[in-house]
């Protein structure tokens, strides 16, 4: 008895490890395509459901998909409505695992393990990822057969049978026992919450069915509980996220609870003249002569497809319910560009880092623009903004620290060569943008010194300053455009502006020195103006550095 239990748990360990290995391998292979799939998510609810189904079927993990969706919503990449559609699809996609496990393909186990092990020794990352997938596939089925074979032996043990009889949901006197049904749902929910994987829990249920320890009625109740339990993953992921992400997690939970309620109600609706509940009648009709594992897998698929079809028209209503339960206060709403859940997909993490850089560029330029306006265009709004510059500089410094920390986490993951080369480039961009913020404070100080001298800039110097200001505005627009993957439109002009600003600042310095010699400009502000030109040249150089580096990372992010 003890050895049998060790064998069962050993098989379970192999099954779970194989599933994780297979899922990770598939996730690596699909990671590069996540961005392309994401483009279709915003089309409509049907496309969103299809996308969620495909992504989950590919990576073999609804938990991974839901966590990714929570990350997308928290980063502002998805709306609540579209995220609900994806989660509906994820519930359908996760049934693929149960369908695979229900196949009797014992003959592929050893070839998969052998081939998988061989491929893991290959140096190319892409082949190692395929090796993990194949090895995981073999171990998953090996663990499944270990559990099934040993559970068949345990089925002859009366003590074990009596244990499972407590939540036997088979009809008695034509009715499924209410207590046993909800007890089995509770067990399935609790086990899945602990394991954090509905696919693993469904695999165990199929193994119990194959071993003869549970019947179809009990298995379906356990599967229904598992579908509720799997929503705990999204709830945990949404804890540190914004309120829209929390609404998304709530929608996932409500979807599964509503689906379970609808299906459970059919348990006491007999079909025709028979006493067989209508849901099980449909499952048996779909399964034909299939064995119990196939019937359990079909019941799992039917539940998720049925619930999705029923609730598709009510997606907007479900969204409004979630918004009412967890209201969003717009001033408090913040999107987290550097979403930690997106680190599992390096291409998306890099895209989000570039988005954070665009915001950082915008914030840094607001500071420079404000500082330059304080001389001749210092209206009330600009004066109020100038008072915020120290606080805004602290915000720029904090954003630099956040991006640096995020990229440090990304570097710990397995990246492609191109992705790995993009990380230091992004770090350099962050440093350049932080320096732009620093220069704003220096420019503001120099203009204050000029104004404090009591002697204004000459009309020529003021004209030169306004000309450089206008060119800097255009240069920032080009840098933002290149960061927004529009290099063809902006790159050539960005190069022209860099050289033009450099040449002009040198020319204007010479002009100013000549004005000092001629006596048309007083020496008291001469040094301040030359230093101001030097600061503008430095700002332009930092913007140009960002532009040049942005074109390097464009192919990756």
Phi, psi and omega per residue, in radians:
X1 nan -0.823 -3.117
X2 -1.120 -0.771 3.137
X3 -1.135 -0.617 3.108
X4 -1.101 -0.718 3.128
X5 -1.153 -0.690 3.082
X6 -1.065 -0.714 -3.135
X7 -1.148 -0.719 3.122
X8 -1.074 -0.841 -3.119
X9 -1.221 -0.544 3.043
X10 -1.133 -0.742 3.074
X11 -1.106 -0.682 3.108
X12 -1.104 -0.731 3.129
X13 -1.075 -0.769 3.112
X14 -1.130 -0.699 3.139
X15 -1.063 -0.853 -3.110
X16 -1.165 -0.730 3.132
X17 -1.139 -0.721 3.109
X18 -1.099 -0.688 3.110
X19 -1.131 -0.743 3.129
X20 -1.127 -0.756 -3.129
X21 -1.106 -0.767 -3.141
X22 -1.146 -0.770 -3.136
X23 -1.105 -0.764 3.133
X24 -1.107 -0.724 3.130
X25 -1.106 -0.761 3.120
X26 -1.177 -0.629 3.141
X27 -1.127 -0.700 3.110
X28 -1.102 -0.764 -3.106
X29 -1.163 -0.608 -3.080
X30 -1.570 -0.245 -3.044
X31 -0.951 -0.720 -3.115
X32 -1.143 -0.406 -3.079
X33 -1.663 -0.080 -3.091
X34 -1.037 -0.662 -3.105
X35 -1.126 -0.725 3.137
X36 -1.152 -0.727 3.123
X37 -1.120 -0.649 -3.103
X38 -1.055 -0.527 -3.121
X39 -1.065 -0.485 -3.111
X40 -1.506 -0.194 -3.036
X41 -1.117 -0.515 -3.003
X42 -1.589 0.060 -3.066
X43 -1.154 -1.152 3.082
X44 -2.828 3.100 -3.024
X45 -1.122 -0.562 -3.121
X46 -1.249 -0.727 3.075
X47 -1.127 -0.671 3.129
X48 -1.090 -0.752 3.115
X49 -1.103 -0.761 3.122
X50 -1.090 -0.748 3.141
X51 -1.107 -0.775 3.117
X52 -1.080 -0.675 3.116
X53 -1.133 -0.811 -3.095
X54 -1.151 -0.803 -3.115
X55 -1.073 -0.787 -3.120
X56 -1.188 -0.667 3.102
X57 -1.118 -0.597 -3.134
X58 -1.274 -0.862 -3.056
X59 -1.572 -0.059 3.019
X60 1.008 0.669 3.130
X61 -2.793 1.879 3.081
X62 -1.198 -0.533 3.114
X63 -1.083 -0.764 3.120
X64 -1.100 -0.700 3.138
X65 -1.146 -0.799 -3.113
X66 -1.127 -0.698 3.109
X67 -1.125 -0.695 3.109
X68 -1.103 -0.734 3.139
X69 -1.113 -0.743 3.081
X70 -1.012 -0.731 3.095
X71 -1.097 -0.739 3.125
X72 -1.076 -0.778 -3.126
X73 -1.145 -0.758 -3.135
X74 -1.127 -0.485 3.133
X75 -1.565 -0.048 3.133
X76 1.446 0.242 -3.126
X77 -1.493 -0.346 -3.112
X78 -2.351 2.573 3.022
X79 -1.545 2.917 3.116
X80 -1.063 -0.780 -3.102
X81 -1.025 -0.850 -3.098
X82 -1.221 -0.570 3.120
X83 -1.158 -0.605 3.115
X84 -1.101 -0.748 3.105
X85 -1.047 -0.726 3.133
X86 -1.115 -0.713 3.137
X87 -1.150 -0.634 3.039
X88 -1.012 -0.824 -3.136
X89 -1.128 -0.630 3.135
X90 -1.072 -0.638 3.119
X91 -1.122 -0.602 3.086
X92 -1.300 -0.764 -3.095
X93 -1.068 -0.570 -3.094
X94 -1.220 -0.301 -3.141
X95 -1.269 -0.231 3.118
X96 -1.058 -0.656 -3.135
X97 -1.047 -0.828 3.134
X98 -1.093 -0.667 3.124
X99 -1.128 -0.701 3.099
X100 -1.113 -0.804 -3.088
X101 -1.099 -0.529 -3.094
X102 -1.289 -0.220 3.114
X103 -1.276 2.546 3.070
X104 -1.684 1.465 -3.086
X105 -2.207 0.905 -3.096
X106 -1.049 -0.486 -3.065
X107 -1.167 -0.330 -3.102
X108 -1.551 -0.158 -3.000
X109 -1.043 -1.038 -3.063
X110 -1.136 -0.740 3.068
X111 -1.020 -0.693 3.136
X112 -1.138 -0.752 -3.136
X113 -1.114 -0.768 -3.128
X114 -1.113 -0.887 -3.121
X115 -1.110 -0.726 -3.134
X116 -1.072 -0.769 3.132
X117 -1.106 -0.748 3.136
X118 -1.061 -0.774 -3.091
X119 -1.198 -0.462 3.132
X120 -1.186 -0.285 3.120
X121 -1.577 -0.109 3.119
X122 -1.275 2.443 -3.050
X123 -1.299 -0.480 -3.097
X124 -1.224 2.190 -3.098
X125 -0.987 -0.677 -3.103
X126 -1.107 -0.674 3.132
X127 -1.279 -0.589 3.071
X128 -1.118 -0.664 3.097
X129 -1.099 -0.714 3.087
X130 -1.145 -0.658 3.105
X131 -1.076 -0.743 3.097
X132 -1.052 -0.729 -3.126
X133 -1.103 -0.832 -3.096
X134 -1.187 -0.753 3.112
X135 -1.093 -0.761 3.109
X136 -1.065 -0.698 3.109
X137 -1.054 -0.788 3.132
X138 -1.139 -0.799 -3.139
X139 -1.135 -0.627 3.115
X140 -1.022 -0.855 -3.132
X141 -1.258 -0.581 3.104
X142 -1.097 -0.794 3.097
X143 -1.117 -0.653 3.137
X144 -1.093 -0.783 -3.124
X145 -1.236 -0.582 3.051
X146 -1.053 -0.823 3.129
X147 -1.098 -0.844 -3.073
X148 -1.064 -0.804 -3.109
X149 -1.097 -0.729 -3.097
X150 -1.304 -0.590 3.116
X151 -1.188 -0.503 3.058
X152 -1.112 -0.623 3.091
X153 -1.234 -0.686 3.136
X154 -1.201 -0.388 3.133
X155 -1.119 -0.329 3.106
X156 -1.493 -0.109 -3.108
X157 -1.562 2.103 -3.075
X158 -1.114 -0.615 -3.133
X159 -1.107 -0.718 3.123
X160 -1.176 -0.751 -3.137
X161 -1.094 -0.690 3.137
X162 -1.165 -0.563 3.096
X163 -1.119 -0.795 -3.117
X164 -1.287 -0.343 -3.123
X165 -1.197 -0.335 -3.119
X166 -1.111 -0.537 3.120
X167 -2.124 0.610 3.053
X168 -1.269 2.111 -3.043
X169 -1.733 0.148 3.138
X170 -1.052 2.455 -3.109
X171 -0.996 2.436 3.066
X172 -2.162 2.128 -3.058
X173 1.006 0.630 3.075
X174 1.489 0.011 -3.106
X175 -2.283 2.402 3.054
X176 -1.286 2.301 -3.103
X177 -1.153 2.184 -3.065
X178 -1.078 -0.815 -3.104
X179 -1.061 -0.759 -3.133
X180 -1.158 -0.678 -3.126
X181 -1.071 -0.908 -3.109
X182 -1.241 -0.494 3.048
X183 -1.129 -0.777 3.124
X184 -1.142 -0.689 3.097
X185 -1.075 -0.737 3.118
X186 -1.103 -0.701 3.119
X187 -1.132 -0.818 3.123
X188 -1.053 -0.695 3.133
X189 -1.154 -0.808 -3.107
X190 -1.122 -0.786 -3.137
X191 -1.094 -0.720 -3.133
X192 -1.183 -0.664 3.092
X193 -1.061 -0.669 3.133
X194 -1.239 -0.754 -3.073
X195 -1.420 -0.372 -3.127
X196 1.051 0.578 3.132
X197 -2.751 1.923 3.100
X198 -1.223 -0.553 3.126
X199 -1.111 -0.751 3.116
X200 -1.130 -0.732 -3.138
X201 -1.134 -0.736 3.112
X202 -1.108 -0.652 3.078
X203 -1.064 -0.710 3.103
X204 -1.127 -0.735 3.139
X205 -1.074 -0.744 3.109
X206 -1.113 -0.689 3.109
X207 -1.126 -0.704 3.091
X208 -1.100 -0.693 3.102
X209 -1.157 -0.758 3.128
X210 -1.115 -0.541 3.136
X211 -1.422 -0.083 3.105
X212 1.440 0.235 -3.103
X213 -1.538 -0.405 3.084
X214 -2.349 2.738 3.095
X215 -1.755 3.132 -3.086
X216 -1.089 -0.671 -3.103
X217 -1.087 -0.821 3.137
X218 -1.165 -0.717 -3.123
X219 -1.057 -0.745 -3.122
X220 -1.128 -0.726 3.113
X221 -1.089 -0.710 3.104
X222 -1.123 -0.700 3.130
X223 -1.122 -0.714 3.114
X224 -1.077 -0.757 3.086
X225 -1.093 -0.646 3.129
X226 -1.094 -0.643 -3.141
X227 -1.176 -0.546 3.042
X228 -1.313 -0.741 -3.091
X229 -1.075 -0.536 -3.087
X230 -1.211 -0.308 -3.137
X231 -1.254 -0.209 3.126
X232 -1.085 -0.535 -3.134
X233 -1.082 -0.797 3.123
X234 -1.150 -0.666 -3.141
X235 -1.108 -0.732 3.123
X236 -1.144 -0.748 -3.132
X237 -1.109 -0.508 -3.063
X238 -1.493 -0.149 -3.078
X239 -0.971 -0.861 -3.135
X240 -1.528 0.012 -3.023
X241 -1.526 3.069 3.129
X242 -1.308 3.074 -2.996
X243 -1.246 -0.464 3.073
X244 -1.187 -0.670 3.073
X245 -1.130 -0.658 3.082
X246 -1.137 -0.655 3.061
X247 -1.091 -0.688 3.120
X248 -1.094 -0.791 3.110
X249 -1.092 -0.688 3.112
X250 -1.119 -0.709 3.121
X251 -1.059 -0.700 3.107
X252 -1.073 -0.789 -3.139
X253 -1.142 -0.805 -3.133
X254 -1.091 -0.688 3.117
X255 -0.989 -0.862 -3.092
X256 -1.224 -0.666 3.117
X257 -1.134 -0.793 3.121
X258 -1.072 -0.745 3.122
X259 -1.067 -0.763 3.128
X260 -1.102 -0.742 3.134
X261 -1.064 -0.788 -3.126
X262 -1.077 -0.760 -3.116
X263 -1.247 -0.734 -3.137
X264 -1.052 -0.625 3.123
X265 -1.067 -0.527 3.129
X266 -1.281 -0.242 -3.138
X267 -1.100 -0.425 -3.118
X268 -1.973 0.440 3.012
X269 -2.016 1.680 -3.105
X270 -1.192 2.639 -3.113
X271 -1.659 2.069 3.074
X272 0.988 -2.370 -3.110
X273 -1.453 -0.191 -3.126
X274 -1.467 2.845 3.103
X275 -1.638 0.078 -3.105
X276 -1.288 2.225 3.107
X277 -0.995 2.576 -3.007
X278 -1.090 -0.656 -3.130
X279 -1.090 -0.766 -3.108
X280 -1.254 -0.534 3.069
X281 -1.082 -0.748 3.130
X282 -1.160 -0.749 3.139
X283 -1.046 -0.805 -3.126
X284 -1.148 -0.620 3.114
X285 -1.176 -0.697 3.118
X286 -1.208 -0.562 -3.037
X287 -1.487 -0.297 -3.140
X288 1.030 -2.142 -3.126
X289 -1.653 0.255 -3.106
X290 -1.088 2.630 3.117
X291 -1.268 3.037 -3.089
X292 -0.998 -0.762 3.107
X293 -0.964 -0.714 3.126
X294 -1.160 -0.669 3.137
X295 -1.146 -0.684 3.107
X296 -1.131 -0.788 3.123
X297 -1.079 -0.725 3.125
X298 -1.153 -0.653 3.112
X299 -1.114 -0.696 3.108
X300 -1.086 -0.806 3.134
X301 -1.146 -0.784 -3.120
X302 -1.050 -0.757 3.133
X303 -0.991 -0.862 -3.068
X304 -1.241 -0.679 3.103
X305 -1.176 -0.776 3.141
X306 -1.047 -0.834 -3.124
X307 -1.097 -0.729 3.134
X308 -1.098 -0.813 -3.126
X309 -1.097 -0.669 -3.139
X310 -1.189 -0.688 -2.987
X311 -1.643 -0.149 3.136
X312 -0.915 -0.822 -3.130
X313 -1.144 -0.316 -3.054
X314 -1.767 0.217 3.134
X315 -1.016 -0.817 3.103
X316 -1.060 -0.672 3.120
X317 -1.141 -0.749 3.114
X318 -1.065 -0.698 3.111
X319 -1.094 -0.749 -3.135
X320 -1.149 -0.640 3.090
X321 -1.085 -0.784 3.136
X322 -1.121 -0.688 3.113
X323 -1.155 -0.567 3.120
X324 -1.279 -0.658 -3.130
X325 -1.273 -0.723 3.122
X326 -2.125 1.422 -3.101
X327 -1.181 2.602 3.128
X328 -1.829 2.201 3.051
X329 -1.698 1.888 -2.982
X330 -0.846 -0.799 -3.127
X331 -1.067 -0.460 -3.098
X332 -1.592 -0.159 -3.056
X333 -1.310 2.172 3.114
X334 -2.295 2.334 3.059
X335 -1.664 2.347 -3.089
X336 -1.654 1.694 -3.135
X337 -1.029 -0.785 -3.072
X338 -1.592 1.247 -3.051
X339 -1.419 2.141 -3.068
X340 -1.110 -0.553 -3.140
X341 -1.146 -0.423 -3.139
X342 -1.364 -0.158 3.082
X343 -1.104 -0.393 3.113
X344 -1.200 -0.281 3.064
X345 -2.153 1.542 -3.059
X346 -0.859 -0.691 3.117
X347 -1.028 -0.731 3.137
X348 -1.231 -0.625 3.100
X349 -1.088 -0.695 3.118
X350 -1.188 -0.692 3.090
X351 -1.035 -0.776 -3.120
X352 -1.185 -0.590 3.092
X353 -1.112 -0.721 3.101
X354 -1.125 -0.660 3.080
X355 -1.070 -0.723 3.094
X356 -1.127 -0.627 3.102
X357 -1.146 -0.682 3.116
X358 -1.086 -0.727 3.106
X359 -1.148 -0.701 3.137
X360 -1.123 -0.692 3.088
X361 -1.095 -0.764 3.134
X362 -1.070 -0.818 -3.117
X363 -1.119 -0.713 3.136
X364 -1.158 -0.692 -3.129
X365 -1.196 -0.634 3.080
X366 -0.968 -0.669 3.126
X367 -1.173 -0.805 3.139
X368 -1.112 -0.798 -3.123
X369 -1.038 -0.750 3.119
X370 -1.098 -0.803 -3.106
X371 -1.075 -0.747 -3.131
X372 -1.195 -0.527 -3.132
X373 -1.330 -0.262 -3.045
X374 -1.156 -0.248 -3.132
X375 -1.470 -0.988 -3.005
X376 -1.941 -0.295 -3.058
X377 -2.260 0.764 -3.028
X378 -1.558 1.254 3.136
X379 -1.329 -3.097 -3.067
X380 -1.061 -0.721 -3.128
X381 -1.119 -0.716 -3.134
X382 -1.220 -0.598 3.095
X383 -1.126 -0.715 3.116
X384 -1.132 -0.695 3.135
X385 -1.163 -0.657 -3.129
X386 -1.066 -0.599 3.114
X387 -1.168 -0.393 -3.111
X388 -1.556 -0.090 -3.029
X389 -1.017 -0.728 3.104
X390 -1.053 -0.713 3.119
X391 -1.167 -0.693 3.125
X392 -1.167 -0.605 3.095
X393 -1.132 -0.676 3.071
X394 -1.096 -0.648 3.101
X395 -1.126 -0.707 3.094
X396 -1.101 -0.770 3.125
X397 -1.081 -0.709 3.133
X398 -1.143 -0.686 3.136
X399 -1.158 -0.666 3.076
X400 -1.052 -0.760 3.138
X401 -1.124 -0.688 -3.139
X402 -1.156 -0.786 3.136
X403 -1.125 -0.724 3.130
X404 -1.077 -0.767 3.125
X405 -1.128 -0.716 -3.131
X406 -1.109 -0.783 3.129
X407 -1.199 -0.535 3.072
X408 -1.116 -0.715 3.076
X409 -1.131 -0.683 -3.128
X410 -1.134 -0.637 -3.124
X411 -1.155 -0.358 3.127
X412 -1.339 -0.224 -3.114
X413 -1.571 2.945 3.085
X414 -1.407 1.949 -3.102
X415 -1.967 2.709 2.997
X416 -1.264 2.913 -3.132
X417 -1.036 -0.726 -3.138
X418 -1.139 -0.740 3.125
X419 -1.126 -0.729 -3.135
X420 -1.107 -0.641 3.124
X421 -1.243 -0.452 -3.119
X422 -1.273 -0.503 -3.043
X423 -1.066 -0.925 3.123
X424 -1.099 -0.534 3.093
X425 -1.117 -0.749 3.106
X426 -1.125 -0.668 3.104
X427 -1.094 -0.724 3.092
X428 -1.100 -0.697 3.097
X429 -1.057 -0.732 3.138
X430 -1.062 -0.758 3.139
X431 -1.119 -0.709 3.117
X432 -1.083 -0.754 -3.114
X433 -1.184 -0.626 3.087
X434 -1.126 -0.665 3.130
X435 -1.173 -0.594 3.090
X436 -1.038 -0.744 3.093
X437 -1.059 -0.683 3.108
X438 -1.113 -0.692 -3.110
X439 -1.144 -0.470 3.127
X440 -1.062 -0.730 3.133
X441 -1.124 -0.670 -3.135
X442 -1.198 -0.749 3.121
X443 -1.066 -0.765 3.131
X444 -1.057 -0.718 3.141
X445 -1.132 -0.732 -3.127
X446 -1.161 -0.697 3.114
X447 -1.173 -0.657 3.071
X448 -1.066 -0.683 3.122
X449 -1.135 -0.712 3.120
X450 -1.099 -0.788 -3.136
X451 -1.177 -0.615 -3.128
X452 -1.221 -0.403 -3.119
X453 -1.203 -0.339 -3.127
X454 1.425 -0.016 3.126
X455 -2.045 2.118 -3.091
X456 -1.419 2.899 3.040
X457 -1.206 2.589 3.071
X458 -1.192 2.818 3.136
X459 -1.070 -0.591 3.104
X460 -1.154 -0.815 -3.136
X461 -1.112 -0.699 3.126
X462 -1.120 -0.692 3.097
X463 -1.103 -0.714 3.115
X464 -1.098 -0.734 -3.129
X465 -1.107 -0.742 3.130
X466 -1.149 -0.642 3.119
X467 -1.123 -0.764 3.127
X468 -1.165 -0.652 3.115
X469 -1.058 -0.791 -3.140
X470 -1.114 -0.685 3.118
X471 -1.191 -0.635 3.085
X472 -1.116 -0.682 3.095
X473 -1.023 -0.798 -3.139
X474 -1.158 -0.658 -3.134
X475 -1.133 -0.687 3.104
X476 -1.149 -0.694 3.092
X477 -1.052 -0.696 3.115
X478 -1.152 -0.765 3.139
X479 -1.078 -0.743 3.113
X480 -1.128 -0.673 3.117
X481 -1.119 -0.732 3.121
X482 -1.160 -0.689 3.074
X483 -1.131 -0.405 3.121
X484 -1.642 0.385 3.063
X485 1.094 0.718 3.073
X486 -2.159 0.830 -3.068
X487 -1.022 -0.729 -3.073
X488 -1.027 -0.581 -3.082
X489 -1.420 -0.604 -2.950
X490 -1.983 -0.365 -2.941
X491 -1.117 -0.796 -3.115
X492 -1.077 -0.770 3.140
X493 -1.151 -0.626 3.113
X494 -1.071 -0.710 3.113
X495 -1.139 -0.693 3.116
X496 -1.109 -0.761 -3.107
X497 -1.128 -0.700 3.131
X498 -0.995 -0.858 -3.124
X499 -1.218 -0.650 -3.111
X500 -1.145 -0.784 -3.137
X501 -1.145 -0.721 3.114
X502 -1.072 -0.802 -3.124
X503 -1.142 -0.708 -3.111
X504 -1.169 -0.741 3.141
X505 -1.086 -0.659 3.092
X506 -1.175 -0.725 3.131
X507 -1.135 -0.735 -3.111
X508 -1.204 -0.542 3.041
X509 -1.109 -0.792 3.115
X510 -1.082 -0.743 3.124
X511 -1.051 -0.742 -3.087
X512 -1.177 -0.717 3.091
X513 -1.076 -0.668 3.103
X514 -1.146 -0.674 3.118
X515 -1.142 -0.622 3.086
X516 -1.122 -0.721 3.130
X517 -1.142 -0.674 -3.109
X518 -1.329 -0.278 -3.110
X519 1.485 0.099 3.128
X520 -1.401 -0.131 3.091
X521 -2.365 2.366 -3.078
X522 -1.392 2.449 -3.117
X523 -1.080 -0.392 -3.030
X524 -1.048 -0.525 3.124
X525 -1.936 0.032 -3.085
X526 -1.032 -0.805 -3.109
X527 -1.119 -0.724 -3.107
X528 -1.091 -0.705 -3.099
X529 -1.199 -0.706 3.120
X530 -1.125 -0.691 3.090
X531 -1.154 -0.614 3.111
X532 -1.123 -0.744 3.081
X533 -1.085 -0.677 3.127
X534 -1.119 -0.684 3.125
X535 -1.151 -0.718 3.114
X536 -1.086 -0.706 3.112
X537 -1.095 -0.686 3.129
X538 -1.160 -0.741 3.103
X539 -1.047 -0.791 3.129
X540 -1.054 -0.697 -3.134
X541 -1.142 -0.710 3.119
X542 -1.134 -0.710 3.103
X543 -1.102 -0.735 3.128
X544 -1.101 -0.681 3.098
X545 -1.038 -0.761 3.117
X546 -1.079 -0.768 -3.131
X547 -1.078 -0.822 -3.113
X548 -1.090 -0.695 -3.113
X549 -1.340 -0.519 -3.135
X550 -1.082 -0.611 -3.134
X551 -1.226 -0.398 3.103
X552 -1.265 -0.692 -3.067
X553 -1.554 -0.042 -3.073
X554 -1.047 -0.663 -3.100
X555 -1.227 -0.335 -3.107
X556 -1.697 -0.764 -3.046
X557 -2.070 nan nan
